[in-house]
């Protein structure tokens, strides 16, 4: 069983799922590790490199978790975007409330 | 005073010419429509808005601030800059929701999320406040540039303020957001290289990694290279309570919209990305660069501390990074360093000029004065607004010495009492425009009471900033939650339309069921969905 779902329907991708949660977790961890890792590279090089590499692994896991879902959401939404923009224009001109 | 050689001048002048030219080059694209002038036609790949996020948040005062906290607190001070990590969560939550709304600005989003008179009041308030705050921020960073020019060349501060902001205005006026984002991209590259070179140089001058640690060991200050050197649970300069509060504000703040002041800049970049996916990665990538940059600065400042310990005056040690660049780099590189400073400065000025003009044009002029204005007219109003924001920044910049404390307060109140309402407006369908509006009004009064009036009257002790945050959040809740329940919910038709388009996270059950009942979204069979996932 795959850790993260790879194939999405537009319908399913519109819902909030565990992939969103894990993307946020790995994203936050990667920020901490990359920031500390780069600083430590200049002070304790070995620890700095190891920490930075751990940050890169978190970036990869984040990407694996969220990218298939984001691709599906984007493709589905782009098809509707033109109509939404027309509606936004009508609201802006006080033609629709 | 810094002495420029021929090569220094050559670096600088060539760089400014290339930068202005590359911005102006996009004149033809910028003038096509207001969507182009403010959002580059919503067609950018993720790496362009990402570089703009990074370049914009690298301002002239940022290395001063980073120098100050690292020189004073050691590597622990790097956590002061970790507030930017709200983008770790925002990239996959609020960014996605906001991009799907298609709102040009956060002020416009208020009228898409809320309905009726309350939403219009919110739009007008946020638009006016943003025009004002963007002038203030420009004045602030402009005066920081004035101080750098005074340190380097002995110029009066106003020269640095007026000269470089005016040069920047050339390409912002010509090409709008197209000019901003293209210039930001090349400025971002120059800035990152400049910061990397100066940091490596600073560490090398201080004896390299081993030399720095050995020198700190000799003076009994190895705590300066420990990023988790807490001063206690609740006491001292860097208590654990502050650290936990910071993580809470930063990470959970990414669920909301406007939980930090940077959101308003990011919102424009989110809408300029060509897809939802590009928007998410642009915010994530830009902030990853911001945090990496902070790490480079931190290493450089620790090197500076080893070389020059014991500076007591804050204004002196806040110039640490600039001093490493001007005093330690070899001749011929100083011009490159100053070009880096100019890039740092102009990337912020350009973004803020265009952002202030967006709120003035889209949310004030078009929405309230001339809804049927032609695209050509809107572009010209955008240019006129850009000039107004620029002139306003000169005015505020000239007063900045006296109002710094007030500005810090203004930004603080913005973040504290309305932090939770900024989250609630995203995740809770019942939180209405009156609840949100009352949270702003309550926060204005409560923050004055908690920060200044009650401590002065002796009715409340002077609290550390993290305690002020929690207190303001709790006091605000007592006002805006009752207001929300005492006023009717937003119009269901309006909420359903917003829900179907934006698909927000959180407590939207009644709105979702109504959208399903109307056949606007499919009813999900939860068992079927669970089976598909597993």
HADDOCK unambig.tbl for C-alpha pairs under 7 A between the chains (distance, minus, plus):
assign (segid A and resid 5 and name CA) (segid B and resid 533 and name CA) 6.51 0.50 0.50
assign (segid A and resid 14 and name CA) (segid B and resid 503 and name CA) 6.78 0.50 0.50
assign (segid A and resid 16 and name CA) (segid B and resid 505 and name CA) 6.81 0.50 0.50
assign (segid A and resid 20 and name CA) (segid B and resid 92 and name CA) 6.68 0.50 0.50
assign (segid A and resid 24 and name CA) (segid B and resid 88 and name CA) 6.19 0.50 0.50
assign (segid A and resid 24 and name CA) (segid B and resid 89 and name CA) 5.00 0.50 0.50
assign (segid A and resid 24 and name CA) (segid B and resid 92 and name CA) 6.76 0.50 0.50
assign (segid A and resid 27 and name CA) (segid B and resid 88 and name CA) 5.17 0.50 0.50
assign (segid A and resid 28 and name CA) (segid B and resid 88 and name CA) 5.10 0.50 0.50
assign (segid A and resid 31 and name CA) (segid B and resid 85 and name CA) 6.92 0.50 0.50
assign (segid A and resid 31 and name CA) (segid B and resid 288 and name CA) 6.39 0.50 0.50
assign (segid A and resid 34 and name CA) (segid B and resid 292 and name CA) 6.72 0.50 0.50
assign (segid A and resid 35 and name CA) (segid B and resid 291 and name CA) 5.50 0.50 0.50
assign (segid A and resid 35 and name CA) (segid B and resid 292 and name CA) 5.21 0.50 0.50
assign (segid A and resid 35 and name CA) (segid B and resid 295 and name CA) 5.54 0.50 0.50
assign (segid A and resid 36 and name CA) (segid B and resid 295 and name CA) 6.74 0.50 0.50
assign (segid A and resid 38 and name CA) (segid B and resid 292 and name CA) 6.51 0.50 0.50
assign (segid A and resid 38 and name CA) (segid B and resid 295 and name CA) 5.82 0.50 0.50
assign (segid A and resid 38 and name CA) (segid B and resid 296 and name CA) 6.90 0.50 0.50
assign (segid A and resid 39 and name CA) (segid B and resid 295 and name CA) 4.50 0.50 0.50
assign (segid A and resid 39 and name CA) (segid B and resid 296 and name CA) 5.93 0.50 0.50
assign (segid A and resid 39 and name CA) (segid B and resid 298 and name CA) 6.59 0.50 0.50
assign (segid A and resid 39 and name CA) (segid B and resid 299 and name CA) 5.56 0.50 0.50
assign (segid A and resid 42 and name CA) (segid B and resid 209 and name CA) 5.63 0.50 0.50
assign (segid A and resid 42 and name CA) (segid B and resid 299 and name CA) 6.11 0.50 0.50
assign (segid A and resid 43 and name CA) (segid B and resid 209 and name CA) 4.35 0.50 0.50
assign (segid A and resid 44 and name CA) (segid B and resid 209 and name CA) 6.36 0.50 0.50
assign (segid A and resid 70 and name CA) (segid B and resid 277 and name CA) 5.34 0.50 0.50
assign (segid A and resid 71 and name CA) (segid B and resid 277 and name CA) 6.34 0.50 0.50
assign (segid A and resid 74 and name CA) (segid B and resid 275 and name CA) 5.67 0.50 0.50
assign (segid A and resid 74 and name CA) (segid B and resid 276 and name CA) 5.17 0.50 0.50
assign (segid A and resid 74 and name CA) (segid B and resid 277 and name CA) 5.91 0.50 0.50
assign (segid A and resid 78 and name CA) (segid B and resid 275 and name CA) 6.97 0.50 0.50
assign (segid A and resid 92 and name CA) (segid B and resid 367 and name CA) 6.18 0.50 0.50
assign (segid A and resid 92 and name CA) (segid B and resid 371 and name CA) 6.45 0.50 0.50
assign (segid A and resid 93 and name CA) (segid B and resid 371 and name CA) 4.76 0.50 0.50
assign (segid A and resid 93 and name CA) (segid B and resid 372 and name CA) 6.05 0.50 0.50
